[in-house]
Amino acid sequence: MKTQRQGRRAEQEALNFLQARGLRLVETNYRCRAGEIDLVMTHGATLVFVEVRMRVSRTFGGAAASVTPAKQRKLCTAARHYLLSRGEPDGPVRFDVVALDGGAAPHWIPNAFDAPLD
């Protein structure tokens, strides 16, 4: 339960941070068999899939380093499912990461990794 509360708090902090920078919320916690997308947002004409990662410390590389290639593949599969269920977007698509490390300010990584969605 404590971990879930911390996760929800981290996602809310990331959402507030991104909205203050002009992104608009479309959906939170999109779930499918392949996994979950924390935040689906738009940034201008771009559809943005956001992964929020939180770590208490940077001892093992920090929050951003925890978005491994395996996690990226899961996010891509979930994003494909989202696009199939919602329809093709009008503009480009990208994957962002918001990393929260030990109480530090959020670290936003736009276009954090390239992902084939076709």
KAZIKA-V802901 format. One record per pair of residues at least 24 apart in sequence whose ideal C-beta (glycine too) atoms are under 10 Angstrom apart, sorted by the first residue. I is the first residue (numbers start at 1). J is the second residue. D is the distance in whole Angstrom. If there is no record, write none. Layout:
BEGIN
i=<I,I>
j=<J,J>
d=<D,D>
END
This chain:
BEGIN
i=<3,6,6,6,7,7,7,7,9,9,10,10,10,10,10,10,10,10,10,10,11,11,11,11,11,11,11,12,13,13,13,13,13,13,14,14,14,14,14,14,14,14,14,14,14,14,14,14,14,15,15,15,15,15,16,17,17,17,17,17,17,17,18,18,18,18,18,18,18,18,18,21,21,23,23,23,23,23,24,25,26,26,27,27,30,30,30,30,30,30,31,31,31,32,32,32,32,32,32,32,32,33,33,33,34,34,34,34,34,34,34,34,34,34,35,35,35,35,35,35,35,35,35,36,36,36,37,37,37,37,37,37,37,38,38,38,39,39,40,40,40,41,42,42,42,43,43,43,43,43,44,44,45,45,45,45,46,46,46,46,46,46,46,46,46,47,47,47,47,47,47,47,47,47,47,47,48,48,48,48,48,48,48,49,49,49,49,49,49,49,49,49,49,49,49,49,49,50,50,50,50,50,50,50,50,50,50,51,51,51,51,51,51,51,51,51,51,52,52,52,52,52,52,53,53,53,53,53,53,53,54,54,54,54,54,54,55,55,55,55,56,56,56,56,57,57,57,58,58,58,58,59,61,62,62,62,62,62,62,63,63,63,63,63,63,63,63,63,64,64,64,64,64,64,64,64,65,65,66,66,67,67,67,67,67,67,69,71,71,72,72,72,72,72,73,75,75,75,76,76,76,76,76,77,77,79,79,80,80,80,80,82,83,83,88,89,93>
j=<54,54,56,100,38,52,53,54,54,100,38,52,53,54,55,63,98,99,100,106,38,39,50,52,54,98,100,52,52,54,98,100,105,106,38,39,41,50,51,52,53,54,96,97,98,99,100,106,108,39,41,50,52,98,106,52,98,100,105,106,107,108,43,48,50,52,96,98,106,108,110,108,110,48,50,96,108,110,48,50,82,86,82,86,78,79,81,82,85,86,78,81,82,77,78,79,80,81,82,84,85,77,78,81,73,74,75,76,77,78,79,80,81,82,71,73,74,75,76,77,78,79,81,74,75,78,74,75,78,79,81,82,95,75,97,98,96,98,79,82,86,96,89,90,91,91,92,94,96,110,91,92,89,90,91,92,89,90,91,92,93,94,96,110,111,79,82,83,86,88,89,90,91,92,93,94,92,93,94,95,96,110,111,75,76,78,79,82,83,93,94,95,96,97,112,115,117,75,94,95,96,97,98,108,109,110,112,75,78,95,96,97,98,99,109,112,113,96,97,98,99,100,106,97,98,99,100,101,107,109,98,99,100,101,102,106,99,100,101,102,100,101,102,103,101,102,103,99,101,102,104,102,101,99,100,101,102,104,107,97,98,99,100,101,102,104,106,107,97,98,99,100,101,107,109,112,99,101,97,99,95,97,99,109,112,113,113,97,113,97,112,113,114,115,115,112,113,115,113,114,115,116,117,115,117,115,117,115,116,117,118,117,117,118,117,117,117>
d=<10,7,9,10,9,8,10,7,8,9,9,5,8,4,10,9,8,10,5,9,5,7,9,5,9,9,10,9,8,9,8,7,10,6,7,7,10,7,9,4,9,9,9,9,4,9,7,6,8,6,8,8,8,9,9,10,7,9,8,5,10,7,8,8,7,10,8,7,9,7,10,7,10,6,8,9,10,10,9,10,10,9,8,9,7,9,8,6,9,9,8,10,10,8,6,10,9,4,7,10,8,9,9,8,9,6,9,9,4,5,9,8,6,10,9,9,4,7,9,7,4,9,9,9,9,6,10,7,5,6,9,6,9,9,10,8,9,8,9,7,9,8,9,10,8,10,10,8,8,8,8,9,8,6,3,7,8,10,5,5,7,6,10,9,9,9,9,8,9,10,4,8,7,7,5,8,10,8,6,8,5,8,9,6,9,8,5,7,10,7,7,5,7,10,10,9,10,10,10,8,5,7,6,9,10,10,9,6,10,7,7,5,8,9,9,8,9,10,8,5,8,7,9,6,7,5,7,9,10,10,9,8,4,8,9,10,8,7,5,7,10,8,6,9,7,5,10,10,5,7,9,9,10,7,9,5,8,9,9,8,8,4,6,5,9,9,9,8,6,9,4,10,8,6,6,8,9,10,9,8,9,5,8,9,7,7,9,10,10,10,8,5,9,6,8,10,9,7,9,10,4,7,7,10,10,7,6,9,9,6,8,10,7,10,10,10,6>
END
